[in-house]
Amino acid sequence: MLAIGLKLGALFLFTTMSALVKALSEDIPAGEMVFFRSLFAIPPILVWLAFTGKLEQAFHVNRPMGHFWRGVLGTTAMALTFTGLGLLPLPEVTAIGYATPIFTLVLAALMLGETIRLIRIGAVALGLLGVLIMLWPRLGADFSDAATLGAICILGATVARSFVQIHIRQLVAVDHAAAIVFYFSLTATILSALTAFWGWVMPTPGQAAVLVLMGLIGGVAQILVTSSYRFGQASMLAPYDYTTMLFAIVIGYVWFDELPTFVMLAGAALVIAGNVVVIWREHQLGLERGKARAVTDPKG
């Protein structure tokens, strides 16, 4: 129950953070928001690492370039997600993001040589069909259309996060999870700071407060999701990821007057069904991926 509570708390905070990003998206560039989200996530993470006695492990790495490329991929995914949040309804962004495990399974077969048999192939096909259904209303539009551009950004972010998952599976074999969490926030802060050359804006005091809050929420959410895997198995916690759809629907309706369409819900249902089959099959096969999930931020 503690593991479930921590995971649900983390997912609610991540969804709230996405809503804050969406609220600021008309006035603040995505790169600037990534900077604040990454920078102000570092203090709570450092406090947590010191409290748990893992601060020393956070600074020691065996594959520094591995952390750099994880940072590049994660920062790209976060920037694309923040851009897409300004162009699409919150529930739709959440639904498309559910395709990450499906793409990860495909990449694991291609890059890591993992064997995918009939059941998981069927799950991948089901998930990809769901993605196609969700994207179909956007495909016929002009690519200059804001919603079409938003869908492309979110799909790109989903693929980038899949590469992150693969990369982290390799990193956890040689470096501590604390180092992966800390160096991602540090790398993302540095990389996003470079976007200042493309035009940042001076936020109002209210906007600045929201930007700082966004980073703090992101850091606390990362701590909660990482801690949840200390008390529960990955296969048990994974299905709770889909509660973010409930959070997104409620927040989207109350805050942004958004409602999910039937097509989006149908596509999301297929993606979720495919993911559930994958989770069940991995549990049957005894595949352990909790360490990778524990240090993977759903927003980059």
N, C-alpha and C positions, 0 to 999 in steps of 0.2 A: 504493500500500500504506500509506503514511503517513496519507493521508486516511481510508482504511477503518479503520485502527487507532485514530485519534483518534475517529472516529464511534462505533465499537464501545465504546471506553472510556467515552465520554460516556453512551451508552445504558445500559451496565451500572451506572454511578454513579447515573443517574436512577432506575433500577429499585431499586437499593439504598436510595436516599433514600425512595422510596415505601414500601419495607418498614419503614424506621425510623418513618415517619409512622404506618403501620398499627399498629406495636408500641406506640406511645404514645397511640393514638386513644382508648382507654378512660379515660385519666387526664388528658389535656391537651386543652383546647378547640382546634378547628380554627383559629380566628383567632389564637390564641397561637402555634401551630405555624407559621402563615404568617409571623408577625412574625419569629420566630427564623430561619426559612429565608431570608427576604429580607434581614434585617439582616446576618447573618454570611456572606451571599454577596458583600456589597460589598467587604470587604478583599481577597480573592483577585482579584476583578475589577479593582480599582484597581491592584493590584500588576502584574497582567498588562497593563493599559493603559499603565502607566508603562514597563514593560519593552519594549513594542512601539512606544513613542513616540506613542501615541494618546490620552494623558491629556487633552491640551488639547481635542481634538475631543469628548471625552466630556462636557465641561461646556457646550459651545456648541450651542444648539438654535435652529432657525428657526420651529418650530411648538410652543411650549410646551403649548398646550392639547391638541394631538395626543398628546403624551407623557402628559398627564394622563389622557386617555380610554383610551389604551393600558394605562395602569396600572390604571384601574378595571376594565376588561375582564379583564386578566390576573390581577388579584388575586381577582376573582370566580371565575374558572376554577380558580385554585389552591385557594381555600377550598372550593369544591364538590368538587374532587377529593379533598382531605384528608378531608372529611366522608364521601364515598363509600368511601374506603379503609377506614374503620372499620366499614363495614356490608356490604361485599362481598369475595369472595375476590380476591386480587391478580391472578391471571390474567384474571378477568372484567373488572376495572377496566381492565386493559391492552387487552383485546380491544375493548371499547366505545370506548376512546380512538382506535382506528384509524379511526374514522369521520370524524375531523377533516378530512382532505383531501377527502372526499366532500362534506361540508357546505360547505367552503370553495369548492369548484367551483360549487355552487349559488349561494352568496352572490356570487361573482365575476360570475356572469351577471346577478344581480339588481341589484347595487350598482355594479359597475364596467363593466357593459355588454359583458362578454366574450361572444364567440360560442361556444356549445356545440353541436356537431353530433352526428350520430347515434352515433358510437362512444363519445363521452364521456357522452352521455345514457344509453346502455346501461350504462356503467360506474357511473354514479350510481345507476341503478335496481338494479343488482346489489349495490352497497354498502349501499343502504338496506334491501334485502331481508335482507342479513346482519345489520344492526342490529336489524331487527324479530324475526328468529329468536332473537338473543341476549336480547332483552328479553321475548320471549313468556312464558317461565316466570314472569316477575315481574309481568306485566300483570294476571293474574287475582287477585292477592293484594290484601288490604286495603291502602290507602295508608298506614295506620299501621304496616304491616309493615316491619321494619328493612331487609330486602333490597330491597323495592320502593322505599323512600325512597332507598336507596343507588343503585339503578339510575337513578332520576330525577336525582339529584345528578350522577352521572357523565355522563349524557346532556346535562344542562345545561352541564356543564363543557366537553364536547366542542363544543357549539354556540358557547359563549363563546370558546373557542380559535380557532374558525373566524372569528369576527369579529376576533379579534386578528390572524390571518393577513392578512385584508383590510386592516386598519388599518396593519399594518407595511409592506405593499406600497406604501402611500401615503407613509409616513414615510421609507422609504429613498430616496425620490426627492429629499428636501429636507434630510435629516439623516444624519449619519454613524452607522454601525452601533454604534460605541462609545457614542454618546449614547443610543441606543435601549436598549442593554443596561443601562447605568448608571442611567438615569432610571426604568426599570421597577423595578429593585430598590429604589431610593429611594422611589418612589411606593408600592410595595407595602408597604414597611416602615411608612410613615406611615399608610396606610389601615388596615392590619391592627392597628396600635397602638390605633386607635379602638375595636376590639372589646373592649378591656379593660373598658369600661363594662358589658359583658354578662357579666362574670365570668371572670376568669382564675384560675388556681391557682398556688400556689407549688410549682415542681417540686423534687423531691429532687435532691441533687447528681448522682446517676446520670442522672436524666432531663434535667437541665440540660446535662450533657455531651453527651447524645444530640441535644438540640435544637441546640446549637452545631455539632456534627458535621454535622447535617442541612444547615445553612446553608452550611458550608464545602464539603460535597460538591456541593450545588446550584451554588455559584459555580464550582467547578472543572469540573463537567460542562458548564456554559454556555461556559466558555472552550474546552473541548475540541471541543464541537460547532461553535462559531463558527470555530475554527482549521481544522477539517476541511474547510470549504468554501473555504479558501484553496488547498488542494492537490488538490481533486477537484470534478468537476461535480456539480450538484445531482441530475441525473437518474441519475448513477452511484451516488450515496450513498443516495438515497431508499429503495431496497429494503431496506437494512440496518436500517431502523427496525423491521422485523418480528422482528429477533432479540430484541427486548424480551419477546416472548412466551416464548421459551425461557428467558430469565433469570427471568421472572415465574413460570413453571411450576416451575423448580428451587427458587427461593427460597421460593415459596409452599408447596411440599411439605416442604422441609427445615425451615423456620422456623415455618410456621403449620399444617402438616398439611392443606394444601388441594390438591385435585386438580380440574382442569378437567372439566366435563361434556362429553358428546358434542355436545349442542345448542350449547353455547358455542363449541366448536371448529369446528363446522360453520358457524355464523354468522360467526365470525372469518375462516374461510377465504374466504367470499364477500366480506367487506369487503376483505380483502387482495387478492383477485383483482380487485375493482373498482379499487382503488388502483393496482395494477400496470398495468392498462389505461390509467388516467389518466396515469401516469408515462411509459409507452411513447408515448402519443399526444402528450403535451407535448414529449417529446424529438423526435418526428417533426415537430412544428410549430415547434420551435426556441424554445419559451417559456422564458425565463430567470427562475427564481424562487429561485435560490440565495441571493441577498442576504436575501430575506425569511425563508427557512428558517434561515439562519445566526443570526439574532437572535431566533428564536422558541423559547422554552423549552417543551418538551413538557409541563411541569407548570405552565404559566401564562404 
